[in-house]
Amino acid sequence: MRICRTKAELRAARTDLGLRGARIGLVPTMGYLHDGHLSLIRAARAETDRVIATIFVNPTQFGPTEDLASYPRDTDRDLALLRAENVDAVFLPEPGEMYAEDAETVVETTELAGVLIGALRPGHFRGVATVVTKLFNLTRPDRAYFGQKDYQQLCVIRRMVRDLDIGVEVRGMPTRRECDGLALSSRNVRLTAAARAQAPALYRALLAGQAALEAGRGVAAAQDAIRAALADADLALVRSVDIRDAQSLAQVPDRPDAPVVILLAVAFGDVLLIDNLVATPKRPA
């Protein structure tokens, strides 16, 4: 496995890996890898010829009061996991390698980045879109793999790729969960024991909302069911409960007639957890 710490090293590795028309799969991560990340690696390995992973805790997607400094890191462990998955190259840049001191160019999906999580974390998706564009430019992948747990992020990246005519296929892969339903996330390690015990309420709430919609109840009733399912988690601070069009993230009427996505953002202490489920509302007979 080639370890690249500079953009020049990464470009050279990409050239070598792409010889004889080999298809390149890219898996961007912020490290502290878990089985959700590894499922993306395995999908890339199955669908492409060579796999590049990136590990970069991107400072531009964190706000001034967010958890950049405390974001979990374990590079040695991450590299061992990537070697075990037969990753061909990994990019491990420092912020100064990724961003020039006088950098002023950004990429932003102006409307899509300002709603939902984007409203809770202003500037977050601008940072995501900018760094992902840079990684696409550096690696020129045929396919790039992202988890559906970060549903709005996936939508932002797909919109960006479409709007900027970037020649990469964006693959959204299913959310991986613990046996109690909690979506795998690098941030889970920062939950207190009490918060971790209550965190599966997110998934139970999503299931309650999904069941309400698929039984023919409206959006307002589904939101009530979601909040009721979260009521017993006294450590949970509900930041947002949204039900949006599953493709565009546009707002929907109370009785939608197309698939919707239920998006939750709930804080446990200073750890913000997000999760989602798609539901197909029951249509009137």
C-alpha positions, 0 to 999 in steps of 0.5 A, spaced: 500 500 500 502 506 497 502 512 503 502 519 500 502 525 504 503 530 498 499 531 492 505 530 488 505 523 491 498 522 490 498 524 483 504 519 481 500 514 485 494 515 481 498 515 474 501 508 476 495 505 478 491 507 472 495 504 467 492 499 462 485 502 463 484 500 470 478 503 473 479 507 480 475 507 486 475 512 491 473 512 498 474 519 502 474 519 509 476 523 515 479 517 519 478 513 525 475 507 521 469 503 522 466 497 519 461 502 515 468 505 512 470 498 510 464 496 507 465 502 502 472 499 501 469 493 500 464 495 495 470 499 491 474 493 491 468 489 488 467 494 483 473 497 480 480 495 479 484 499 484 482 503 490 485 509 493 482 511 500 483 518 503 484 520 511 483 527 512 480 531 518 478 537 513 478 543 517 474 547 513 467 543 514 468 545 522 465 551 525 468 555 530 465 552 536 465 544 533 469 538 535 475 539 530 480 538 536 477 533 539 475 529 533 477 522 534 484 520 530 488 513 530 492 513 524 496 507 525 490 503 526 487 506 520 493 504 516 493 497 518 485 496 517 486 499 510 492 494 509 488 488 511 483 490 505 488 491 500 487 498 499 492 500 493 494 507 496 492 512 501 492 519 501 494 522 508 495 530 507 496 535 512 491 541 512 497 546 509 498 541 504 491 541 502 490 548 502 494 554 500 495 560 505 492 564 501 486 560 498 480 563 496 476 559 491 470 555 494 465 550 491 458 550 494 451 548 492 448 554 494 441 552 496 442 545 498 447 547 502 443 552 506 438 547 509 437 541 514 444 540 517 447 546 513 442 550 517 445 547 523 452 548 521 453 554 516 459 553 512 459 545 513 457 543 506 461 548 503 467 545 506 465 538 504 464 540 497 470 544 496 475 538 499 471 533 495 472 537 489 479 537 490 480 530 492 476 528 485 481 533 481 487 529 484 485 522 484 480 522 477 476 516 480 471 512 476 467 511 482 467 514 489 463 511 495 460 515 500 455 512 506 448 514 506 448 515 513 450 522 511 444 523 506 444 530 505 452 530 504 451 525 499 445 529 495 450 535 495 456 531 492 451 528 487 448 535 485 455 538 485 458 532 480 452 534 476 452 541 476 460 541 474 460 536 469 465 532 474 466 525 470 465 520 476 460 516 478 457 517 485 455 511 489 451 511 495 452 505 500 447 503 505 448 505 512 451 500 517 449 499 524 450 496 531 446 490 533 441 495 537 440 500 531 445 505 532 448 508 525 456 507 525 459 513 526 466 515 528 463 520 533 460 514 537 466 513 541 465 520 544 458 518 547 458 517 555 456 511 557 449 513 559 448 517 552 450 511 548 445 507 552 440 512 549 442 513 542 439 507 539 432 511 540 434 515 534 433 509 530 427 507 533 424 514 532 426 513 525 422 506 524 416 510 528 416 515 523 417 510 517 411 506 519 407 512 520 408 514 513 407 507 510 401 506 514 398 512 510 399 517 516 401 524 514 408 528 515 405 531 521 403 525 524 409 522 522 413 527 526 409 526 532 411 519 532 418 521 531 418 526 537 414 521 542 419 515 540 425 520 543 421 523 549 424 517 553 431 519 552 432 524 557 439 526 554 437 527 547 436 534 545 433 534 538 436 539 533 431 537 527 426 533 525 425 533 517 421 529 512 423 531 505 423 529 498 428 523 497 431 525 491 431 533 491 430 534 499 425 539 497 419 540 502 413 535 501 406 536 502 403 533 508 401 527 504 406 526 499 406 521 493 413 519 492 418 517 497 421 521 502 427 521 507 426 522 514 432 526 517 434 526 524 439 531 528 440 529 535 445 532 540 447 528 546 451 532 550 456 536 545 456 530 540 451 531 534 448 525 531 445 524 525 441 519 521 435 517 516 431 512 513 427 513 506 420 511 507 415 510 501 408 513 503 402 509 502 397 512 497 390 513 498 386 507 495 
